[in-house]
Amino acid sequence: MKQDNKKTGNRGEELASEYLQKKGYKIEERNFHTRFGELDIICWDGEILVFVEVKTKIGHDFGEPEEMVNKGKLIQVKRMAELYLLQSTFKESPCRVDVVAIVLKEDGEVEKLEHYEAVY
């Protein structure tokens, strides 16, 4: 089960990266992690550094993927973004947090992909 979740998550992150690139975003880094957590995608929307949380589910059972991004998760993403900025050369760049929510069909095809900008 856990391995299936990882495969689903990896598929979602790949789909989100492709989607963002098609929108003109430039991917800086994927899967930045420390012992405190992980940032799924770090990218540029013009001059804005964007930290993207990707949530992917198969089907609609138990709610939509964006419903899994609660206040606690957003605080964790913000803290991870702060850690990232501390060790990067982008300290002065304007930043924001986006969410990409993806629902896959059982066959792995995309049923829904929503991009929520500036959620935090």
VODOLUM-946071 format. One line per 2 residues: number of its first residue (from 1); their letters; for each residue x, y, z of C-alpha. Coordinates in Angstrom, 2 decimals. Layout:
N
NUM) a) X:Y:Z | ...
This chain:
120
1) mk) 0.00:0.00:0.00 | 2.72:2.46:1.00
3) qd) 4.65:1.70:-2.20 | 1.50:2.31:-4.25
5) nk) 1.10:5.71:-2.56 | 4.70:6.57:-3.45
7) kt) 4.16:5.57:-7.09 | 0.97:7.63:-7.23
9) gn) 2.75:10.59:-5.66 | 5.67:10.34:-8.08
11) rg) 3.26:10.18:-11.03 | 1.45:13.25:-9.73
13) ee) 4.67:15.21:-9.29 | 5.73:14.35:-12.84
15) la) 2.32:15.44:-14.20 | 2.42:18.65:-12.14
17) se) 5.94:19.47:-13.39 | 4.88:18.96:-17.00
19) yl) 1.76:21.08:-16.48 | 3.71:23.93:-14.86
21) qk) 6.34:23.89:-17.59 | 3.61:24.14:-20.23
23) kg) 2.33:27.22:-18.37 | 5.80:28.76:-18.65
25) yk) 7.16:27.98:-15.20 | 10.83:27.06:-14.93
27) ie) 11.51:24.12:-12.62 | 14.36:24.89:-10.23
29) er) 14.29:21.71:-8.14 | 12.11:18.73:-7.28
31) nf) 11.86:16.75:-4.06 | 13.99:19.01:-1.90
33) ht) 14.07:17.31:1.48 | 15.59:17.61:4.89
35) rf) 14.89:15.69:8.07 | 12.02:18.15:8.67
37) ge) 10.08:17.43:5.48 | 9.99:17.79:1.72
39) ld) 9.10:20.35:-0.93 | 7.63:18.68:-3.99
41) ii) 8.46:21.28:-6.65 | 10.38:24.55:-6.53
43) cw) 9.98:26.66:-9.65 | 9.91:30.14:-11.09
45) dg) 6.81:31.97:-12.29 | 8.60:34.89:-13.87
47) ei) 10.47:36.59:-11.02 | 8.49:34.80:-8.29
49) lv) 9.92:31.69:-6.62 | 7.07:29.22:-6.16
51) fv) 6.96:26.32:-3.71 | 4.45:23.78:-5.02
53) ev) 2.72:21.16:-2.91 | 1.37:18.34:-5.08
55) kt) -1.48:16.12:-3.88 | -2.48:13.15:-6.00
57) ki) -5.24:10.59:-5.49 | -6.77:7.77:-7.45
59) gh) -10.52:8.34:-7.58 | -12.70:10.56:-5.44
61) df) -13.18:8.33:-2.38 | -12.56:10.14:0.91
63) ge) -12.60:13.61:-0.64 | -10.61:15.64:-3.11
65) pe) -6.80:15.92:-3.01 | -6.87:19.66:-2.29
67) em) -8.85:18.94:0.89 | -5.75:17.16:2.24
69) vn) -3.79:20.43:2.23 | -4.79:21.82:5.60
71) kg) -3.40:24.67:7.67 | -0.81:22.40:9.30
73) kl) 0.48:21.21:5.94 | 0.75:24.78:4.66
75) iq) 2.72:25.78:7.76 | 5.09:22.85:7.15
77) vk) 5.56:23.89:3.50 | 6.26:27.47:4.62
79) rm) 8.88:26.28:7.12 | 10.53:24.08:4.51
81) ae) 10.53:27.02:2.08 | 12.26:29.14:4.72
83) ly) 14.92:26.44:5.18 | 15.40:26.27:1.43
85) ll) 15.82:30.02:1.18 | 18.38:30.05:3.99
87) qs) 20.74:27.89:1.97 | 19.97:29.30:-1.47
89) tf) 21.04:32.36:-3.43 | 17.38:33.40:-3.82
91) ke) 16.96:34.93:-0.35 | 15.60:38.24:-1.67
93) sp) 13.20:36.78:-4.24 | 9.46:37.21:-3.79
95) cr) 7.88:33.83:-3.02 | 4.54:32.10:-2.81
97) vd) 3.07:28.65:-2.18 | 0.89:26.93:-4.80
99) vv) -0.99:23.64:-4.69 | -1.52:21.27:-7.61
101) ai) -4.30:18.76:-6.94 | -4.58:15.75:-9.22
103) vl) -7.16:12.96:-9.45 | -6.15:9.93:-11.49
105) ke) -8.42:7.28:-12.95 | -7.74:3.63:-12.09
107) dg) -5.80:3.29:-15.37 | -3.47:6.14:-14.36
109) ev) -4.92:8.71:-16.75 | -5.63:12.22:-15.46
111) ek) -9.25:12.83:-14.53 | -8.68:16.23:-12.94
113) le) -5.76:18.60:-12.47 | -6.30:21.87:-10.58
115) hy) -3.66:24.51:-9.94 | -4.27:26.82:-6.98
117) ea) -1.94:29.81:-6.98 | -0.80:31.78:-3.93
119) vy) -2.54:29.69:-1.30 | -0.03:30.86:1.32
